Amino acid sequence: MTTAYLPDAWETFAAANAGAAAALAGLVFVGVSINVAQIVQSKRLVGRGLEAFTLLTMVLLVSVLILVPDISTTGLGIGLLVVGLVVELVICRQISQTVPWLGGEADPRTPPGSDFTRMLLGQAAALPVVIAGVTLLAESGGGLYWVVGALIFAY
């Protein structure tokens, strides 16, 4: 079995990302708290804040799952699948509420292409976690290497 399917081989990677994600999620929380009056006036800004916090929380949860002592490949695969699907649902819900051509709130200040970029980056972060879970369960197809791409896009 290659390192793609051995959670113990990923401990250092997971520990580094857990610390980084926790720190960044804390900064997002503080940033939102400081500007809460402006943010709550716009569904769009609330959605963007929730997306940022959700993706950083995903990084933290994925890292913590990898760090569980003696976790089996199957257990980690199930955990990643659940985390990835929940994040997918949250991201899709926020996008549907805040992207105008999906019936969300329109904002004339939104730069052209930013909605598409947001959707693309959100999916590029969440879908690889789902794929990592599936490939861990199948023990074929890339395993934890999918997590690397997911975390890069989540950041």
Order of alpha helices (4+ residues) and beta strands (2+ residues): alpha-alpha-alpha-alpha-alpha-alpha
